[in-house]
Amino acid sequence: MEAVDPQYTASQILRTIHHDQLYLFLGSAFATIGIVSAAFALLRRKPDPLLLWLALLAILYGGRVWVRTEVIAFELPHAGLWRNFSSALDFLVPIPGFFFFEAAGFLSKFGRTMVHLGSVLYLILALLTVALGHRHELDVISNVVITAATLAVIARSLRRQSATPDFVIIRSGLLVFGGFIVYANVSGALGRFHNAEPFGFAFFLGCLGYVAARQTLHREAQLSEIQKELEVARRMQLSILPGGFPDSRNFRVAARYEPMTSVAGDFYDFLAADDRQAGLLIADVSGHGVPAALIASMVKMAATTQRATENPAELMSGMNAALCGNTQQQFVTAAYVHLDSEAGEFRYAAAGHPPMLLLRNGEVMEIEENGLILAAFSFAAYCNAVRPLERGDRLLLYTDGILEAANAGSEEFGQQRLQALLRKSASLSHTETADTIMSAVRNWAVSQEDDLTVLVCDYGRTA
């Protein structure tokens, strides 16, 4: 560190520190606000250019306030390149200010063009100062340009007709800061410079901080309200799902449903449930969240209107007719299996859905009879796959979130692992099997990226 110039006595240094302490505090405060703003801007999912320009403006402005104090001047070399750099700081400060007002919407199309021209001009002034040192004529150019630009921004903000309360607050801060800027530049041009501008900047930052706090509180209130609404939506969606499968001499069914968010696009229903028959429907709406959940409710209505049929292909066709043109370009995959203990068979049809798995005598078979996805093509046709039904059979229906669950290496859980897991769980009950599958998928996946639904149906097995 450079030694303090011997021409300054201890009492002079103390008087200078006392005189500059307010400016030192303001410079530190501005720089701190700039650093915090930059952190908030960069931590957002999408960087906010308004916060970034504000951060750069606050940091540069705080640095300029510090450099202009006599206390800092004691510690700086009195000549050379460093002095040129510190003088050039005066010309760098307006550049992020120009882009801040552009990002805030204060400028017209012509003003946005002038921002780029003004930024180039001030960059040239800064480079000239670094190369040539401080020049009075460069200060005059800067004073004229910054005064004109400030007055133009103020005039445009006053002409704006529809102003929100936040805009009015920011405009008030801008007017005060602008008045200090004009005063400082005019007094500087007249040779009677008064360093009052930092107080105007402090007022302006205070207005921005107030608006930011208000918007944060408002967003938190909105988020709380949205969370309450999502909780209501979650309860409503759960209400459209059936309870446990009714007691039956022949069929036992376990259902497991785990949405990715509060509400989901997965859906299942028991369209037939007694000693003679079981009808299991599973569906998966494209997308996630509230839109998918709303479509899932429509799937429920479409399936209910077709409940009387025992023909899966007819059910798929009827649901497709009901959904086409009503799902806002979202599509649905679905599968339906109808098991008949008297006929000793099951019939299965699907619409773009992963194949059903049948565990019989320790072996797993894929049952697949897919037509086109629902809600996309009005001309789609569906067929049934008919298979014999044997005592001891276990059927597994699931959504693609089970297969597509990925580990840290982006490897999906996949069909082979699911089949191996189904074989391994042959000795378990239907409820234990459903729990085992869900647990295995959760342990495999690094995070849940889709809704998870599983239906396990046992025929003729003991509890």
C-alpha positions as a Markdown table, in Angstrom:
| # | Residue | x | y | z |
|---|---|---|---|---|
| 1 | Met | 0.0 | 0.0 | 0.0 |
| 2 | Glu | 1.3 | 3.5 | -0.8 |
| 3 | Ala | 2.4 | 5.5 | 2.2 |
| 4 | Val | 0.2 | 8.5 | 3.1 |
| 5 | Asp | 1.5 | 11.8 | 1.6 |
| 6 | Pro | 3.5 | 13.5 | 4.4 |
| 7 | Gln | 1.8 | 16.9 | 3.5 |
| 8 | Tyr | -1.3 | 15.6 | 5.2 |
| 9 | Thr | -1.2 | 15.8 | 9.0 |
| 10 | Ala | -3.0 | 13.4 | 11.3 |
| 11 | Ser | -5.6 | 16.1 | 12.2 |
| 12 | Gln | -6.3 | 16.8 | 8.5 |
| 13 | Ile | -6.8 | 13.1 | 7.8 |
| 14 | Leu | -9.2 | 12.8 | 10.8 |
| 15 | Arg | -11.2 | 15.8 | 9.6 |
| 16 | Thr | -11.3 | 14.3 | 6.1 |
| 17 | Ile | -12.6 | 11.0 | 7.4 |
| 18 | His | -15.3 | 12.8 | 9.4 |
| 19 | His | -16.3 | 14.8 | 6.3 |
| 20 | Asp | -16.3 | 11.8 | 4.0 |
| 21 | Gln | -17.9 | 9.2 | 6.3 |
| 22 | Leu | -21.4 | 9.6 | 4.8 |
| 23 | Tyr | -20.1 | 9.2 | 1.3 |
| 24 | Leu | -18.1 | 6.1 | 2.3 |
| 25 | Phe | -21.2 | 4.6 | 3.8 |
| 26 | Leu | -23.3 | 5.4 | 0.7 |
| 27 | Gly | -20.6 | 4.0 | -1.6 |
| 28 | Ser | -20.5 | 0.7 | 0.4 |
| 29 | Ala | -24.3 | 0.6 | 0.5 |
| 30 | Phe | -24.7 | 1.1 | -3.2 |
| 31 | Ala | -22.1 | -1.6 | -4.0 |
| 32 | Thr | -23.8 | -4.0 | -1.5 |
| 33 | Ile | -27.2 | -3.5 | -3.1 |
| 34 | Gly | -25.6 | -4.1 | -6.5 |
| 35 | Ile | -24.1 | -7.4 | -5.4 |
| 36 | Val | -27.4 | -8.6 | -3.8 |
| 37 | Ser | -29.3 | -7.6 | -7.0 |
| 38 | Ala | -26.8 | -9.5 | -9.2 |
| 39 | Ala | -27.2 | -12.6 | -7.0 |
| 40 | Phe | -31.0 | -12.4 | -7.2 |
| 41 | Ala | -30.8 | -11.9 | -11.0 |
| 42 | Leu | -28.5 | -14.9 | -11.5 |
| 43 | Leu | -30.3 | -17.2 | -9.1 |
| 44 | Arg | -33.5 | -16.9 | -11.0 |
| 45 | Arg | -34.4 | -19.6 | -13.5 |
| 46 | Lys | -34.1 | -17.0 | -16.2 |
| 47 | Pro | -31.7 | -14.2 | -15.5 |
| 48 | Asp | -33.5 | -10.8 | -15.1 |
| 49 | Pro | -31.8 | -8.1 | -17.3 |
| 50 | Leu | -33.4 | -5.3 | -15.3 |
| 51 | Leu | -31.8 | -6.6 | -12.1 |
| 52 | Leu | -28.5 | -7.2 | -13.8 |
| 53 | Trp | -28.3 | -3.6 | -15.2 |
| 54 | Leu | -29.4 | -2.3 | -11.8 |
| 55 | Ala | -26.6 | -4.3 | -10.1 |
| 56 | Leu | -23.9 | -3.1 | -12.5 |
| 57 | Leu | -25.2 | 0.5 | -12.1 |
| 58 | Ala | -25.2 | 0.3 | -8.3 |
| 59 | Ile | -21.7 | -1.3 | -8.1 |
| 60 | Leu | -20.1 | 1.2 | -10.5 |
| 61 | Tyr | -21.9 | 4.1 | -8.8 |
| 62 | Gly | -20.8 | 3.0 | -5.4 |
| 63 | Gly | -17.2 | 2.7 | -6.6 |
| 64 | Arg | -17.3 | 6.2 | -8.1 |
| 65 | Val | -18.6 | 7.6 | -4.8 |
| 66 | Trp | -15.7 | 6.0 | -3.0 |
| 67 | Val | -13.1 | 7.1 | -5.5 |
| 68 | Arg | -14.3 | 10.7 | -5.2 |
| 69 | Thr | -13.7 | 10.9 | -1.5 |
| 70 | Glu | -10.5 | 12.5 | -0.2 |
| 71 | Val | -9.9 | 9.6 | 2.2 |
| 72 | Ile | -9.5 | 7.2 | -0.7 |
| 73 | Ala | -7.4 | 9.8 | -2.6 |
| 74 | Phe | -4.9 | 9.6 | 0.3 |
| 75 | Glu | -4.2 | 6.0 | -0.6 |
| 76 | Leu | -4.2 | 6.3 | -4.4 |
| 77 | Pro | -1.2 | 7.3 | -6.5 |
| 78 | His | -1.4 | 10.9 | -7.4 |
| 79 | Ala | -0.6 | 10.3 | -11.1 |
| 80 | Gly | -0.3 | 7.6 | -13.7 |
| 81 | Leu | -2.6 | 5.0 | -15.1 |
| 82 | Trp | -4.6 | 4.4 | -11.9 |
| 83 | Arg | -5.7 | 8.0 | -11.8 |
| 84 | Asn | -6.8 | 7.7 | -15.4 |
| 85 | Phe | -8.8 | 4.6 | -14.6 |
| 86 | Ser | -10.5 | 6.3 | -11.6 |
| 87 | Ser | -11.4 | 9.3 | -13.8 |
| 88 | Ala | -12.7 | 7.0 | -16.5 |
| 89 | Leu | -15.2 | 5.5 | -14.0 |
| 90 | Asp | -17.3 | 8.7 | -14.4 |
| 91 | Phe | -17.9 | 7.7 | -18.0 |
| 92 | Leu | -18.7 | 4.1 | -17.3 |
| 93 | Val | -21.4 | 4.7 | -14.8 |
| 94 | Pro | -24.0 | 6.0 | -17.3 |
| 95 | Ile | -23.8 | 3.0 | -19.6 |
| 96 | Pro | -25.6 | 0.4 | -17.3 |
| 97 | Gly | -28.0 | 3.3 | -16.4 |
| 98 | Phe | -29.0 | 3.7 | -20.1 |
| 99 | Phe | -29.7 | 0.0 | -20.5 |
| 100 | Phe | -31.6 | -0.2 | -17.1 |
| 101 | Phe | -34.1 | 2.5 | -18.3 |
| 102 | Glu | -34.4 | 0.6 | -21.6 |
| 103 | Ala | -35.1 | -2.7 | -19.8 |
| 104 | Ala | -37.6 | -0.9 | -17.5 |
| 105 | Gly | -39.6 | 0.4 | -20.6 |
| 106 | Phe | -39.0 | 4.1 | -20.0 |
| 107 | Leu | -37.7 | 4.7 | -23.5 |
| 108 | Ser | -39.3 | 5.1 | -26.9 |
| 109 | Lys | -38.0 | 3.3 | -30.0 |
| 110 | Phe | -35.9 | 6.4 | -30.8 |
| 111 | Gly | -34.7 | 6.4 | -27.2 |
| 112 | Arg | -33.6 | 2.8 | -27.4 |
| 113 | Thr | -31.6 | 3.7 | -30.5 |
| 114 | Met | -30.0 | 6.6 | -28.6 |
| 115 | Val | -29.1 | 4.2 | -25.7 |
| 116 | His | -26.7 | 2.3 | -28.0 |
| 117 | Leu | -25.3 | 5.5 | -29.5 |
| 118 | Gly | -24.8 | 7.0 | -26.0 |
| 119 | Ser | -23.2 | 3.8 | -24.7 |
| 120 | Val | -20.7 | 3.9 | -27.5 |
| 121 | Leu | -20.0 | 7.6 | -26.9 |
| 122 | Tyr | -19.4 | 7.1 | -23.2 |
| 123 | Leu | -17.2 | 4.0 | -23.8 |
| 124 | Ile | -15.1 | 6.2 | -26.2 |
| 125 | Leu | -14.9 | 8.9 | -23.5 |
| 126 | Ala | -13.7 | 6.4 | -20.9 |
| 127 | Leu | -11.0 | 5.0 | -23.3 |
| 128 | Leu | -9.8 | 8.5 | -24.1 |
| 129 | Thr | -9.6 | 9.3 | -20.4 |
| 130 | Val | -7.6 | 6.1 | -19.7 |
| 131 | Ala | -5.2 | 7.0 | -22.6 |
| 132 | Leu | -4.9 | 10.8 | -22.2 |
| 133 | Gly | -5.9 | 11.4 | -18.6 |
| 134 | His | -8.6 | 13.7 | -17.2 |
| 135 | Arg | -9.7 | 16.4 | -19.8 |
| 136 | His | -12.2 | 19.2 | -19.0 |
| 137 | Glu | -13.6 | 19.1 | -22.5 |
| 138 | Leu | -14.6 | 15.5 | -22.1 |
| 139 | Asp | -16.4 | 16.4 | -18.9 |
| 140 | Val | -18.3 | 19.1 | -20.7 |
| 141 | Ile | -19.4 | 16.6 | -23.4 |
| 142 | Ser | -20.5 | 14.1 | -20.7 |
| 143 | Asn | -22.4 | 16.8 | -18.8 |
| 144 | Val | -24.4 | 17.9 | -21.9 |
| 145 | Val | -25.2 | 14.4 | -22.9 |
| 146 | Ile | -26.3 | 13.1 | -19.5 |
| 147 | Thr | -28.3 | 16.1 | -18.8 |
| 148 | Ala | -30.2 | 15.9 | -22.1 |
| 149 | Ala | -30.7 | 12.1 | -21.6 |
| 150 | Thr | -32.0 | 12.5 | -18.1 |
| 151 | Leu | -34.5 | 15.3 | -19.1 |
| 152 | Ala | -35.7 | 13.1 | -22.0 |
| 153 | Val | -36.3 | 10.1 | -19.7 |
| 154 | Ile | -38.2 | 12.2 | -17.2 |
| 155 | Ala | -40.3 | 13.8 | -19.9 |
| 156 | Arg | -41.3 | 10.4 | -21.3 |
| 157 | Ser | -42.2 | 9.1 | -17.9 |
| 158 | Leu | -44.4 | 12.1 | -17.3 |
| 159 | Arg | -46.2 | 11.6 | -20.6 |
| 160 | Arg | -47.1 | 8.0 | -19.8 |
| 161 | Gln | -50.9 | 7.9 | -19.3 |
| 162 | Ser | -51.6 | 4.5 | -17.8 |
| 163 | Ala | -49.3 | 4.2 | -14.8 |
| 164 | Thr | -49.4 | 1.5 | -12.2 |
| 165 | Pro | -48.7 | 2.4 | -8.5 |
| 166 | Asp | -45.2 | 0.8 | -8.8 |
| 167 | Phe | -44.5 | 2.9 | -11.9 |
| 168 | Val | -45.5 | 6.1 | -10.1 |
| 169 | Ile | -43.1 | 5.2 | -7.2 |
| 170 | Ile | -40.2 | 4.5 | -9.6 |
| 171 | Arg | -41.0 | 7.7 | -11.5 |
| 172 | Ser | -40.9 | 9.7 | -8.3 |
| 173 | Gly | -37.5 | 8.3 | -7.5 |
| 174 | Leu | -36.4 | 9.0 | -11.1 |
| 175 | Leu | -37.6 | 12.6 | -10.9 |
| 176 | Val | -35.6 | 13.2 | -7.6 |
| 177 | Phe | -32.5 | 11.4 | -8.9 |
| 178 | Gly | -32.8 | 13.2 | -12.3 |
| 179 | Gly | -33.0 | 16.6 | -10.5 |
| 180 | Phe | -29.8 | 15.8 | -8.6 |
| 181 | Ile | -28.1 | 14.7 | -11.8 |
| 182 | Val | -29.1 | 17.9 | -13.7 |
| 183 | Tyr | -28.0 | 20.0 | -10.7 |
| 184 | Ala | -24.6 | 18.2 | -10.4 |
| 185 | Asn | -23.9 | 18.4 | -14.1 |
| 186 | Val | -25.0 | 22.1 | -14.5 |
| 187 | Ser | -23.0 | 23.1 | -11.4 |
| 188 | Gly | -20.0 | 21.2 | -12.7 |
| 189 | Ala | -20.2 | 22.9 | -16.1 |
| 190 | Leu | -20.3 | 26.3 | -14.3 |
| 191 | Gly | -17.2 | 25.3 | -12.2 |
| 192 | Arg | -19.1 | 25.1 | -8.9 |
| 193 | Phe | -19.5 | 21.4 | -8.5 |
| 194 | His | -21.5 | 20.1 | -5.4 |
| 195 | Asn | -21.4 | 16.4 | -4.8 |
| 196 | Ala | -25.1 | 16.0 | -3.9 |
| 197 | Glu | -25.9 | 13.4 | -6.6 |
| 198 | Pro | -25.4 | 10.3 | -4.4 |
| 199 | Phe | -28.3 | 11.4 | -2.2 |
| 200 | Gly | -30.6 | 11.4 | -5.2 |
| 201 | Phe | -29.3 | 8.0 | -6.2 |
| 202 | Ala | -29.9 | 6.7 | -2.7 |
| 203 | Phe | -33.5 | 8.0 | -2.9 |
| 204 | Phe | -33.9 | 6.3 | -6.3 |
| 205 | Leu | -32.6 | 3.0 | -5.0 |
| 206 | Gly | -34.9 | 3.3 | -2.0 |
| 207 | Cys | -37.9 | 3.6 | -4.4 |
| 208 | Leu | -36.7 | 0.6 | -6.3 |
| 209 | Gly | -36.3 | -1.4 | -3.1 |
| 210 | Tyr | -39.8 | -0.4 | -1.9 |
| 211 | Val | -41.3 | -1.6 | -5.2 |
| 212 | Ala | -39.2 | -4.8 | -5.1 |
| 213 | Ala | -40.4 | -5.5 | -1.6 |
| 214 | Arg | -44.0 | -4.8 | -2.5 |
| 215 | Gln | -43.8 | -7.1 | -5.5 |
| 216 | Thr | -42.2 | -9.8 | -3.5 |
| 217 | Leu | -44.9 | -9.7 | -0.8 |
| 218 | His | -47.5 | -9.6 | -3.6 |
| 219 | Arg | -46.0 | -12.7 | -5.2 |
| 220 | Glu | -45.8 | -14.5 | -1.9 |
| 221 | Ala | -49.5 | -13.8 | -1.4 |
| 222 | Gln | -50.3 | -15.0 | -4.9 |
| 223 | Leu | -48.2 | -18.1 | -4.3 |
| 224 | Ser | -50.0 | -18.8 | -1.1 |
| 225 | Glu | -53.4 | -18.4 | -2.8 |
| 226 | Ile | -52.3 | -20.7 | -5.7 |
| 227 | Gln | -51.1 | -23.3 | -3.2 |
| 228 | Lys | -54.5 | -23.2 | -1.5 |
| 229 | Glu | -56.2 | -23.6 | -4.9 |
| 230 | Leu | -53.9 | -26.5 | -5.8 |
| 231 | Glu | -54.8 | -28.2 | -2.6 |
| 232 | Val | -58.5 | -27.9 | -3.4 |
| 233 | Ala | -57.8 | -29.2 | -6.9 |
| 234 | Arg | -55.8 | -32.1 | -5.5 |
| 235 | Arg | -58.7 | -33.1 | -3.2 |
| 236 | Met | -61.1 | -32.7 | -6.1 |
| 237 | Gln | -59.0 | -34.9 | -8.3 |
| 238 | Leu | -58.6 | -37.6 | -5.6 |
| 239 | Ser | -62.3 | -37.6 | -5.3 |
| 240 | Ile | -62.8 | -38.7 | -9.0 |
| 241 | Leu | -60.5 | -41.7 | -8.4 |
| 242 | Pro | -62.3 | -44.8 | -7.1 |
| 243 | Gly | -61.8 | -46.1 | -3.5 |
| 244 | Gly | -60.5 | -49.6 | -3.0 |
| 245 | Phe | -61.7 | -52.3 | -5.3 |
| 246 | Pro | -64.9 | -53.9 | -3.8 |
| 247 | Asp | -64.7 | -57.2 | -2.1 |
| 248 | Ser | -64.8 | -60.0 | -4.7 |
| 249 | Arg | -64.5 | -63.8 | -4.5 |
| 250 | Asn | -62.4 | -63.9 | -7.7 |
| 251 | Phe | -60.6 | -60.5 | -8.1 |
| 252 | Arg | -58.3 | -58.5 | -6.0 |
| 253 | Val | -57.0 | -55.2 | -7.2 |
| 254 | Ala | -54.3 | -52.8 | -5.8 |
| 255 | Ala | -54.0 | -49.3 | -7.1 |
| 256 | Arg | -51.0 | -46.9 | -6.5 |
| 257 | Tyr | -51.1 | -43.3 | -7.7 |
| 258 | Glu | -48.3 | -40.8 | -7.2 |
| 259 | Pro | -48.6 | -37.5 | -9.0 |
| 260 | Met | -45.5 | -35.5 | -10.0 |
| 261 | Thr | -47.1 | -32.3 | -8.7 |
| 262 | Ser | -50.2 | -31.5 | -6.6 |
| 263 | Val | -52.4 | -32.6 | -9.4 |
| 264 | Ala | -51.7 | -34.9 | -12.3 |
| 265 | Gly | -52.8 | -36.3 | -15.6 |
| 266 | Asp | -52.8 | -39.9 | -14.7 |
| 267 | Phe | -56.2 | -41.5 | -14.1 |
| 268 | Tyr | -57.6 | -45.0 | -13.3 |
| 269 | Asp | -61.1 | -46.3 | -12.7 |
| 270 | Phe | -62.9 | -49.6 | -12.0 |
| 271 | Leu | -65.7 | -49.7 | -14.5 |
| 272 | Ala | -66.9 | -53.2 | -13.5 |
| 273 | Ala | -66.4 | -54.8 | -10.1 |
| 274 | Asp | -68.2 | -57.9 | -8.7 |
| 275 | Asp | -67.6 | -61.6 | -8.3 |
| 276 | Arg | -68.0 | -62.3 | -12.0 |
| 277 | Gln | -66.1 | -59.5 | -13.7 |
| 278 | Ala | -63.6 | -56.8 | -13.3 |
| 279 | Gly | -63.1 | -53.8 | -15.6 |
| 280 | Leu | -59.9 | -51.8 | -15.1 |
| 281 | Leu | -59.2 | -48.6 | -16.9 |
| 282 | Ile | -55.9 | -46.6 | -16.8 |
| 283 | Ala | -55.2 | -43.4 | -18.7 |
| 284 | Asp | -52.3 | -40.9 | -19.0 |
| 285 | Val | -52.9 | -37.3 | -20.3 |
| 286 | Ser | -50.0 | -35.6 | -22.0 |
| 287 | Gly | -48.3 | -32.9 | -19.9 |
| 288 | His | -48.5 | -32.3 | -16.2 |
| 289 | Gly | -50.2 | -30.1 | -13.6 |
| 290 | Val | -53.5 | -28.4 | -13.7 |
| 291 | Pro | -54.1 | -28.6 | -17.5 |
| 292 | Ala | -53.5 | -32.4 | -17.5 |
| 293 | Ala | -55.7 | -32.8 | -14.4 |
| 294 | Leu | -58.6 | -31.0 | -16.1 |
| 295 | Ile | -58.3 | -33.3 | -19.1 |
| 296 | Ala | -58.2 | -36.3 | -16.7 |
| 297 | Ser | -61.6 | -35.1 | -15.3 |
| 298 | Met | -62.9 | -35.2 | -18.9 |
| 299 | Val | -61.5 | -38.7 | -19.3 |
| 300 | Lys | -63.5 | -39.7 | -16.2 |
| 301 | Met | -66.7 | -38.3 | -17.8 |
| 302 | Ala | -66.0 | -39.9 | -21.1 |
| 303 | Ala | -65.4 | -43.3 | -19.4 |
| 304 | Thr | -68.5 | -43.0 | -17.3 |
| 305 | Thr | -70.7 | -42.6 | -20.3 |
| 306 | Gln | -69.3 | -45.8 | -21.7 |
| 307 | Arg | -69.5 | -47.8 | -18.4 |
| 308 | Ala | -72.2 | -50.1 | -19.6 |
| 309 | Thr | -70.1 | -51.7 | -22.3 |
| 310 | Glu | -68.0 | -54.8 | -21.6 |
| 311 | Asn | -66.2 | -54.4 | -24.9 |
| 312 | Pro | -62.8 | -52.6 | -24.5 |
| 313 | Ala | -62.6 | -51.6 | -28.1 |
| 314 | Glu | -66.0 | -50.0 | -28.0 |
| 315 | Leu | -65.0 | -48.2 | -24.8 |
| 316 | Met | -61.9 | -46.8 | -26.5 |
| 317 | Ser | -63.9 | -45.7 | -29.5 |
| 318 | Gly | -66.6 | -44.0 | -27.4 |
| 319 | Met | -64.1 | -42.2 | -25.3 |
| 320 | Asn | -62.2 | -41.0 | -28.4 |
| 321 | Ala | -65.4 | -39.6 | -29.8 |
| 322 | Ala | -66.2 | -37.8 | -26.6 |
| 323 | Leu | -62.7 | -36.3 | -26.2 |
| 324 | Cys | -61.9 | -35.3 | -29.8 |
| 325 | Gly | -61.9 | -31.5 | -30.2 |
| 326 | Asn | -62.3 | -30.9 | -26.5 |
| 327 | Thr | -58.8 | -31.3 | -25.1 |
| 328 | Gln | -56.9 | -28.2 | -26.4 |
| 329 | Gln | -54.5 | -30.3 | -28.5 |
| 330 | Gln | -53.5 | -32.5 | -25.5 |
| 331 | Phe | -53.8 | -36.2 | -26.1 |
| 332 | Val | -54.5 | -39.2 | -24.0 |
| 333 | Thr | -53.2 | -42.7 | -23.9 |
| 334 | Ala | -55.4 | -45.3 | -22.3 |
| 335 | Ala | -55.9 | -49.1 | -21.8 |
| 336 | Tyr | -58.9 | -51.1 | -20.6 |
| 337 | Val | -59.1 | -54.7 | -19.7 |
| 338 | His | -62.3 | -56.6 | -18.9 |
| 339 | Leu | -62.0 | -59.9 | -17.1 |
| 340 | Asp | -64.9 | -62.4 | -17.1 |
| 341 | Ser | -64.6 | -65.3 | -14.7 |
| 342 | Glu | -67.6 | -67.1 | -16.1 |
| 343 | Ala | -66.4 | -67.0 | -19.7 |
| 344 | Gly | -62.9 | -67.7 | -18.5 |
| 345 | Glu | -61.3 | -65.0 | -20.7 |
| 346 | Phe | -60.2 | -61.4 | -20.7 |
| 347 | Arg | -60.4 | -58.8 | -23.4 |
| 348 | Tyr | -58.0 | -55.9 | -23.7 |
| 349 | Ala | -57.7 | -52.8 | -25.9 |
| 350 | Ala | -55.5 | -49.8 | -25.7 |
| 351 | Ala | -54.9 | -46.4 | -27.3 |
| 352 | Gly | -51.1 | -45.7 | -27.6 |
| 353 | His | -50.5 | -47.1 | -24.1 |
| 354 | Pro | -47.6 | -49.2 | -22.8 |
| 355 | Pro | -48.5 | -52.9 | -23.0 |
| 356 | Met | -50.2 | -54.7 | -20.2 |
| 357 | Leu | -48.1 | -57.4 | -18.5 |
| 358 | Leu | -49.5 | -60.8 | -17.6 |
| 359 | Leu | -47.7 | -63.0 | -15.0 |
| 360 | Arg | -48.7 | -66.7 | -15.4 |
| 361 | Asn | -46.9 | -69.7 | -14.0 |
| 362 | Gly | -43.8 | -67.6 | -13.3 |
| 363 | Glu | -43.5 | -66.2 | -16.8 |
| 364 | Val | -44.3 | -62.6 | -17.9 |
| 365 | Met | -46.1 | -61.9 | -21.2 |
| 366 | Glu | -46.8 | -58.6 | -22.9 |
| 367 | Ile | -50.4 | -58.1 | -24.0 |
| 368 | Glu | -50.6 | -55.4 | -26.6 |
| 369 | Glu | -53.4 | -54.3 | -28.9 |
| 370 | Asn | -52.9 | -50.6 | -29.5 |
| 371 | Gly | -54.9 | -48.2 | -31.6 |
| 372 | Leu | -54.2 | -44.5 | -32.0 |
| 373 | Ile | -54.0 | -42.2 | -29.0 |
| 374 | Leu | -57.3 | -40.7 | -27.8 |
| 375 | Ala | -58.5 | -37.1 | -28.5 |
| 376 | Ala | -56.2 | -36.7 | -31.6 |
| 377 | Phe | -58.0 | -38.5 | -34.5 |
| 378 | Ser | -61.7 | -38.8 | -34.9 |
| 379 | Phe | -61.3 | -41.7 | -37.4 |
| 380 | Ala | -59.3 | -43.9 | -34.9 |
| 381 | Ala | -60.4 | -47.5 | -34.7 |
| 382 | Tyr | -59.7 | -50.1 | -32.0 |
| 383 | Cys | -59.6 | -53.9 | -31.7 |
| 384 | Asn | -59.7 | -56.3 | -28.8 |
| 385 | Ala | -57.0 | -58.8 | -27.8 |
| 386 | Val | -58.8 | -61.8 | -26.3 |
| 387 | Arg | -56.9 | -64.3 | -24.1 |
| 388 | Pro | -58.0 | -67.1 | -21.8 |
| 389 | Leu | -58.1 | -66.3 | -18.1 |
| 390 | Glu | -56.6 | -68.8 | -15.7 |
| 391 | Arg | -56.6 | -68.9 | -11.9 |
| 392 | Gly | -53.4 | -67.5 | -10.4 |
| 393 | Asp | -53.0 | -64.9 | -13.2 |
| 394 | Arg | -51.7 | -61.5 | -12.2 |
| 395 | Leu | -52.2 | -58.5 | -14.5 |
| 396 | Leu | -50.2 | -55.3 | -14.4 |
| 397 | Leu | -51.4 | -52.0 | -15.9 |
| 398 | Tyr | -49.1 | -48.9 | -15.5 |
| 399 | Thr | -48.4 | -45.5 | -17.0 |
| 400 | Asp | -45.2 | -44.6 | -18.9 |
| 401 | Gly | -43.8 | -42.7 | -15.9 |
| 402 | Ile | -42.9 | -46.1 | -14.5 |
| 403 | Leu | -40.8 | -47.0 | -17.6 |
| 404 | Glu | -39.3 | -43.6 | -18.2 |
| 405 | Ala | -38.0 | -43.0 | -14.6 |
| 406 | Ala | -34.3 | -42.3 | -15.1 |
| 407 | Asn | -31.3 | -42.6 | -12.7 |
| 408 | Ala | -28.4 | -40.3 | -12.3 |
| 409 | Gly | -26.9 | -41.8 | -15.5 |
| 410 | Ser | -30.1 | -41.0 | -17.5 |
| 411 | Glu | -30.8 | -44.7 | -17.8 |
| 412 | Glu | -34.5 | -45.4 | -17.8 |
| 413 | Phe | -36.1 | -48.0 | -15.5 |
| 414 | Gly | -37.4 | -49.7 | -18.6 |
| 415 | Gln | -39.6 | -52.7 | -19.6 |
| 416 | Gln | -37.1 | -55.4 | -18.8 |
| 417 | Arg | -36.6 | -54.3 | -15.2 |
| 418 | Leu | -40.4 | -54.0 | -14.7 |
| 419 | Gln | -40.9 | -57.5 | -16.0 |
| 420 | Ala | -38.1 | -58.9 | -13.8 |
| 421 | Leu | -39.6 | -57.2 | -10.8 |
| 422 | Leu | -43.1 | -58.6 | -11.6 |
| 423 | Arg | -41.6 | -62.2 | -11.8 |
| 424 | Lys | -39.7 | -61.7 | -8.6 |
| 425 | Ser | -42.8 | -60.6 | -6.7 |
| 426 | Ala | -44.9 | -63.6 | -7.8 |
| 427 | Ser | -45.0 | -64.8 | -4.2 |
| 428 | Leu | -46.1 | -61.5 | -2.8 |
| 429 | Ser | -49.7 | -60.3 | -2.4 |
| 430 | His | -51.2 | -57.8 | -4.9 |
| 431 | Thr | -50.8 | -54.9 | -2.5 |
| 432 | Glu | -47.2 | -55.9 | -1.7 |
| 433 | Thr | -46.4 | -56.1 | -5.4 |
| 434 | Ala | -47.8 | -52.7 | -6.1 |
| 435 | Asp | -45.8 | -51.2 | -3.2 |
| 436 | Thr | -42.7 | -53.0 | -4.4 |
| 437 | Ile | -42.9 | -51.6 | -7.9 |
| 438 | Met | -43.5 | -48.0 | -6.7 |
| 439 | Ser | -40.7 | -48.3 | -4.2 |
| 440 | Ala | -38.3 | -49.7 | -6.8 |
| 441 | Val | -39.1 | -46.9 | -9.3 |
| 442 | Arg | -38.6 | -44.2 | -6.6 |
| 443 | Asn | -35.3 | -45.7 | -5.6 |
| 444 | Trp | -34.2 | -45.9 | -9.2 |
| 445 | Ala | -35.1 | -42.4 | -10.2 |
| 446 | Val | -32.9 | -39.4 | -9.3 |
| 447 | Ser | -36.1 | -37.3 | -9.3 |
| 448 | Gln | -39.7 | -37.8 | -10.3 |
| 449 | Glu | -40.3 | -36.4 | -13.7 |
| 450 | Asp | -43.7 | -37.8 | -14.4 |
| 451 | Asp | -46.8 | -39.1 | -12.7 |
| 452 | Leu | -46.7 | -42.7 | -11.5 |
| 453 | Thr | -49.7 | -45.1 | -11.5 |
| 454 | Val | -49.9 | -48.8 | -11.1 |
| 455 | Leu | -52.8 | -51.3 | -11.1 |
| 456 | Val | -52.2 | -54.9 | -10.0 |
| 457 | Cys | -55.0 | -57.4 | -10.5 |
| 458 | Asp | -55.0 | -60.9 | -9.2 |
| 459 | Tyr | -57.5 | -63.6 | -10.4 |
| 460 | Gly | -58.3 | -66.6 | -8.3 |
| 461 | Arg | -55.4 | -66.1 | -5.8 |
| 462 | Thr | -55.8 | -66.5 | -2.1 |
| 463 | Ala | -55.3 | -63.4 | 0.0 |
